Every structure is written in C-alpha cells, then in structure tokens.
Amino acid sequence: MRPSLQLLSTAAFAAAVATPVRAQHAASGVEGMAQVQALSAQLVATRSATQTLEAWCRDHHLAADPRIVAHAIRSEDTPPTPEQRRRLEVTDREEVKHRRVELLCGTHVLSEADNWYVPSRLTTEMNRLLNATDTPFGRAVAPLEPTRETLAVRMLWSDSDTPIPDALFEHRAVLYTKDHRPFSEVAETYRRDLLAFDVSAGSDGAAAIRAARTAQNDAIAVGDAGRAASFWTDDVTVRRALGQTVNGRDAARQALESAGTSETRLVYQRLTGTVDLSARWPLAFETGTWEGHLGVVTGPTVINGRFSAQWVRRGDRWLIRSEVFVALTCSGVGCESVAVP
C-alpha cells in the first residue's frame, strides 16, 4: 500500500502572480477539474516533472517564454526522515541536502517543491547548478537519465462546484538514475496558476490532445480495450513497434486484447513529447516516447522507443487517425520478439 501524503505547508500567493479574473471563472468547474486530473496523471507517468510543466506552460500559453525556472524559498533546512534515508539508501552519516523552490513559468507559480537529494550521486556541475543558479532540479540532473517512481498522490480539489483552491494536488516521488539507484526524493504541491487560462474556450487543441492521450493510457493500464479504442478513428492505421501493420479500429482493439496473460502481457504507455497543431486544417502531429511494462503499468519497462501520431478533430473531439511506433531498446522478455524484416 502506498503511504499517505500529509498536507505540505505552502506560502500565500503574492498579488503580483494572482490568477487573472478571466481564468478564475473560466477554469472552474468540471472542465478545469478534468484538466487538473489529466495533468496529475501525466506527472505520474513522466520521467521529468520539469519537462511536463514546460509542455503545459507552452500548450496553454501561460508565458511568452514557456521555460520553467526555480525560485529558491528561504526556509530552515529540513533534514530527511529515517524513512527517507531508507528510500534513498543512504546511511545516517551520508550527506543529504534539502532544496525548497517555487517553479515558475513567466509570472505564474505552477508548483512548490521540497527536494532531498544525495550530492555524492550527482556530478560537480549538477551540484553547482543546484547551489548557485535558478535551474530546476529536473533539468540539472537530466544527464542521469532519471526515472521517477511516484510514492503518493493527493488530490486537494475534489468538488467542481467549489472555488479553485490555492493548492490543487500533491505528489511525492523518488528519482532514480538509469542504473536504478535512488538519488532524490521530492514532495510537490501544484498550484492554481496551472489553470490561469480560459479552459471553457475549447480552443486549446494541444491540451485536449494531451488529455486524450492520458485518458487512453489510463484505459490501457486497466485493460479497458474498448475505451482505449474510442480514441482512434474507424479507419486508423498503426505501424507497430516491430514493423507489423494494423488497419482499422477493430483490429487495433484486438491487438490490445491479445497482449498475453496477466503475468506476461505488456502494458503500453505513450508519453507525449510535442504536439503541433495546423493553423489551417483540423490536424495535429504528436511525437513522444512509449514504454512496455511487464504485467502491470507499474511493472518493469522491458521495451521502449519513440512514436508519432496524426490527430484529426471530429466535432468537439480529437481522434488518432494514424500512429507509427518504433522499438529502440529492450531487456529480458522484451527482447524475445523479432522485428518484421
């Protein structure tokens, strides 16, 4: 069972970064809550919260320069608890540093984060960036090719009829190197400025596509092939990771349903990187990475690669009309299949 996450203390919003009046009304209600839930799911699946927030900022036009910067919050140093040291696999004598920051996009405070990290597992340059610059943690440690394991999620906005709270949801996660060595634990509080845009306008196609991809991932994770297939057009074409072709929604759904037993099936997750919308046609181009997890969505990744997709807007929905997946790396049983020559 995942541990419960206690409410983290947060500073009051400064007037200079208050949510615009338009957004306070437009981003409330069911649509705003759906956006929040979709972002939380993306952060669970992501390798880097910083990259996900930058994509969110860019897609929702929160700033002219959608770059995340870290603003240090002066506070008393908070030493790691014995449980945190255990998760980080360090002794009582090994140094663990604490860093508390606000992550901003333009004038918008998107989240606050407490980070406990092991300096000896970072490079000299990474430690310099964290000690002396406004570089977000995720960008500083990117050369480690980190993966992120979520320990707990807590949604703080549960009633769409109520005003948007200052804090929307909280995550706690451990970061690992590519060799699966823990080097950081982070506790994050995500703020209402994430919704400082007009949700009700319905014109943000990139955000809608990201939300749809997240919803399809959720359906795949629980084995609901029917719901996963609802995001494809009837005539969808798919080039699978090892070269096989699939034509039509029914065939694509069958491919999901025939993924093996509960122990051997691969649970696929698509992680959106970029979404480019056409200014003339109801079309969009998505690129990203994908992963195949053994057994369950939290199982080990045994095969992964990159993908691209064409989306088409049909009425008020965005649907996938074509996808191309390419397998690039594998381990264990993920290496047993053979590519189409």
C-alpha positions in Angstrom: 0.0 0.0 0.0 1.3 3.4 -0.9 2.0 5.7 2.1 -0.4 8.6 2.7 0.8 12.1 1.9 0.4 14.7 4.5 -0.6 18.2 3.5 2.5 20.3 2.8 2.8 23.9 4.0 2.5 26.5 1.2 3.2 30.2 1.1 0.3 32.5 0.3 0.1 33.8 -3.3 1.7 37.2 -3.9 -0.6 39.7 -5.5 1.8 40.0 -8.4 1.2 36.5 -9.6 -2.5 36.2 -8.8 -4.6 34.3 -11.3 -6.3 36.6 -13.9 -10.0 37.3 -13.3 -10.9 35.7 -16.6 -9.2 32.5 -15.6 -10.7 32.4 -12.1 -14.1 31.9 -13.7 -13.3 30.1 -16.9 -11.1 27.5 -15.4 -13.5 26.5 -12.7 -16.0 23.6 -12.8 -15.9 20.2 -14.4 -13.6 21.2 -17.3 -11.0 22.7 -15.0 -11.0 19.7 -12.8 -10.6 17.4 -15.8 -7.5 19.3 -16.8 -6.1 19.0 -13.3 -6.7 15.3 -13.2 -5.1 14.8 -16.6 -2.0 16.7 -15.6 -1.7 14.7 -12.4 -1.8 11.5 -14.5 0.8 12.9 -16.9 3.1 13.7 -14.0 2.8 10.1 -12.6 3.8 8.7 -16.0 6.6 11.2 -16.8 10.3 11.0 -16.3 10.6 14.7 -15.6 8.1 17.0 -13.9 10.1 20.0 -15.2 9.6 18.9 -18.9 5.9 18.1 -18.3 5.3 21.6 -16.7 7.2 23.3 -19.6 5.0 21.5 -22.1 1.9 22.5 -20.1 3.0 26.1 -20.0 3.7 26.2 -23.7 0.5 24.4 -24.7 -1.6 26.7 -22.5 0.2 29.9 -23.5 0.9 30.9 -19.9 4.0 32.9 -20.8 5.8 34.2 -23.9 8.8 32.2 -22.9 7.5 28.8 -21.6 10.6 28.0 -19.7 10.4 26.7 -16.1 12.7 28.5 -13.6 13.3 27.6 -10.0 13.0 30.4 -7.4 14.6 29.4 -4.1 12.4 29.8 -1.0 14.4 30.7 2.1 13.5 28.4 4.9 15.0 26.4 7.7 16.8 23.3 6.4 14.6 20.2 6.8 16.6 17.1 7.4 15.5 13.8 5.8 13.5 11.4 8.0 14.7 7.9 8.7 12.2 6.6 6.2 13.5 9.0 3.5 17.1 7.9 4.2 15.9 4.3 3.8 14.3 5.1 0.5 17.4 6.9 -0.7 19.6 4.0 0.5 22.0 6.2 2.5 23.5 5.8 5.9 22.9 8.3 8.8 26.3 9.8 8.1 25.9 10.4 4.4 25.0 13.9 3.4 21.5 14.6 2.1 20.8 18.2 1.1 17.4 19.9 1.2 16.3 22.4 -1.5 12.9 24.2 -1.5 11.8 26.1 -4.6 8.9 27.6 -6.4 8.7 26.6 -10.1 7.6 29.5 -12.2 6.5 29.9 -15.9 6.6 33.6 -16.5 4.9 35.2 -13.5 2.9 32.0 -12.7 3.9 29.9 -9.8 3.0 26.4 -11.0 4.3 24.4 -8.1 6.3 24.4 -4.9 8.8 21.6 -4.3 10.8 20.2 -1.4 13.7 18.2 -2.7 16.0 16.0 -0.6 19.0 14.8 -2.7 22.3 13.0 -2.3 25.1 15.3 -3.6 27.6 12.5 -3.9 25.4 10.8 -6.5 25.4 13.9 -8.7 28.2 15.4 -10.8 30.2 18.5 -9.8 28.4 20.5 -12.4 24.9 19.3 -11.3 25.7 20.4 -7.7 26.9 23.8 -8.9 23.7 24.4 -10.8 21.6 23.4 -7.8 23.6 25.5 -5.4 24.2 28.7 -7.4 21.6 29.0 -10.2 17.8 29.0 -10.8 18.0 25.8 -12.8 15.1 23.4 -11.9 16.2 20.1 -10.4 14.9 18.0 -13.3 16.9 20.0 -15.9 20.0 19.9 -13.7 20.0 16.2 -13.3 18.8 15.3 -16.9 22.2 13.7 -17.8 21.5 11.0 -15.3 18.6 9.9 -17.5 16.4 9.7 -14.3 13.2 7.7 -13.9 10.5 8.8 -11.4 8.6 6.5 -9.1 5.5 8.1 -7.5 5.0 7.2 -3.9 1.8 9.1 -3.2 -0.8 11.4 -4.9 -3.3 13.5 -3.1 -6.0 15.5 -4.9 -6.9 18.6 -3.0 -9.7 19.9 -5.3 -12.5 17.3 -5.2 -15.7 19.3 -5.7 -16.0 21.1 -9.0 -18.8 23.3 -7.6 -16.4 24.9 -5.2 -13.9 27.7 -6.0 -10.4 26.7 -7.2 -8.2 26.3 -4.1 -4.7 27.7 -3.9 -3.3 24.1 -3.9 -4.7 21.6 -6.5 -2.9 18.4 -5.8 0.3 16.9 -4.2 2.8 14.3 -5.4 5.7 12.6 -3.6 8.2 10.7 -5.7 11.7 9.1 -5.7 14.1 9.7 -8.6 16.4 7.0 -9.8 19.4 7.0 -12.0 19.3 4.9 -15.2 21.0 2.2 -13.1 18.0 2.4 -10.7 20.0 4.0 -7.9 17.9 6.4 -5.8 19.3 9.9 -5.6 16.4 12.2 -4.7 13.0 12.4 -3.0 10.6 15.2 -3.9 7.4 16.5 -2.4 5.5 18.7 -4.7 2.4 21.0 -4.3 0.8 22.0 -7.6 -0.9 25.4 -7.6 -3.9 27.1 -9.1 -1.9 29.2 -11.5 -1.8 26.0 -13.6 -5.3 27.0 -14.6 -4.5 30.6 -15.5 -6.1 30.2 -18.9 -9.5 30.0 -20.4 -10.5 26.4 -20.2 -14.0 27.0 -21.4 -12.8 28.5 -24.7 -12.3 25.0 -26.0 -9.6 26.2 -28.5 -6.6 24.7 -26.9 -6.1 21.6 -29.1 -2.7 20.7 -27.8 -4.0 20.5 -24.2 -7.1 18.5 -25.4 -4.8 16.0 -27.2 -2.5 15.6 -24.2 -5.6 15.0 -22.0 -7.0 12.4 -24.5 -3.6 10.6 -24.7 -3.5 10.4 -20.9 -7.1 9.1 -20.8 -6.2 6.4 -23.4 -3.1 5.4 -21.3 -5.4 5.1 -18.2 -7.7 2.8 -20.2 -4.8 0.7 -21.4 -3.4 0.4 -17.9 -6.7 -1.1 -16.5 -7.2 -3.3 -19.5 -10.2 -1.5 -20.9 -9.6 -2.0 -24.6 -13.0 -0.7 -25.6 -12.4 2.7 -24.0 -8.8 2.8 -25.4 -10.1 2.2 -28.9 -12.6 5.0 -28.6 -9.7 7.4 -29.2 -9.0 6.0 -32.7 -10.9 6.8 -35.9 -12.7 3.9 -37.5 -10.0 3.8 -40.2 -7.0 4.2 -38.0 -3.7 2.8 -39.3 -1.0 1.6 -36.9 2.6 0.6 -37.7 3.5 -1.4 -34.6 6.9 -1.2 -32.8 8.5 -4.1 -34.6 7.0 -3.4 -38.0 3.6 -5.1 -38.1 0.7 -3.2 -39.6 -2.8 -2.9 -38.1 -5.6 -1.4 -40.1 -8.9 -0.2 -38.5 -10.1 0.4 -35.0 -11.4 -3.2 -34.5 -8.1 -4.7 -35.4 -6.2 -2.2 -33.2 -8.5 -3.1 -30.3 -7.9 -6.8 -30.9 -4.2 -6.2 -30.8 -4.6 -4.7 -27.3 -6.8 -7.5 -26.1 -4.4 -10.2 -27.2 -1.4 -8.9 -25.2 -1.0 -12.1 -23.2 -1.8 -13.3 -19.7 -1.8 -11.1 -16.6 1.8 -12.1 -15.9 3.2 -11.9 -19.5 1.1 -9.1 -21.0 2.8 -5.8 -21.9 1.0 -2.7 -20.7 1.9 0.1 -23.1 2.1 3.7 -22.2 2.5 6.6 -24.6 4.3 9.7 -23.2 3.6 12.8 -25.2 6.6 15.0 -26.0 5.4 17.6 -28.5 2.0 18.5 -30.1 2.0 20.7 -33.2 -1.4 22.0 -34.5 -2.1 23.1 -38.1 -3.2 26.7 -38.3 -5.3 25.8 -41.4 -6.6 22.3 -41.1 -8.2 20.3 -38.2 -5.0 18.3 -37.9 -2.2 17.8 -35.3 1.1 16.0 -35.1 2.2 14.3 -31.9 5.6 12.9 -31.1 6.9 11.2 -27.9 8.2 8.1 -26.3 6.5 4.8 -25.4 7.1 2.1 -22.9 6.0 -1.5 -22.5 5.6 -2.6 -18.8 5.6 -6.2 -17.9 2.3 -7.4 -16.2 1.0 -4.1 -14.9 1.6 -0.4 -15.5 3.9 -0.2 -12.6 5.9 -3.2 -13.7 9.4 -3.1 -15.1 9.9 -1.5 -18.5 11.1 -4.3 -20.9 10.8 -2.5 -24.2 10.5 1.1 -25.3 11.1 3.5 -28.1 9.6 6.5 -29.9 6.3 7.2 -31.7 4.4 9.8 -33.8 0.7 10.2 -34.4 -1.7 12.2 -36.6 -4.7 13.5 -34.8 -7.9 14.8 -36.5 -10.6 16.9 -35.0 -14.1 15.5 -35.4 -16.7 17.8 -33.9 -15.5 18.6 -30.4 -13.1 15.7 -30.1 -9.6 15.0 -31.2 -9.1 11.4 -32.5 -6.0 9.4 -33.6 -6.0 8.6 -37.3 -2.5 7.1 -37.7 0.4 6.0 -35.4 3.9 4.8 -36.0 5.8 3.1 -33.2 9.5 2.2 -33.4 11.2 -0.1 -30.8 14.7 1.1 -29.9 15.7 -0.7 -26.6 14.7 -3.7 -24.6 15.5 -6.0 -21.7 14.5 -9.5 -20.6 11.4 -10.8 -22.3 11.1 -7.6 -24.2 13.9 -8.7 -26.4 12.3 -12.1 -27.4 10.1 -10.8 -30.3 11.5 -10.5 -33.8 11.2 -7.4 -36.0 9.5 -7.7 -39.4 12.3 -7.8 -42.0 
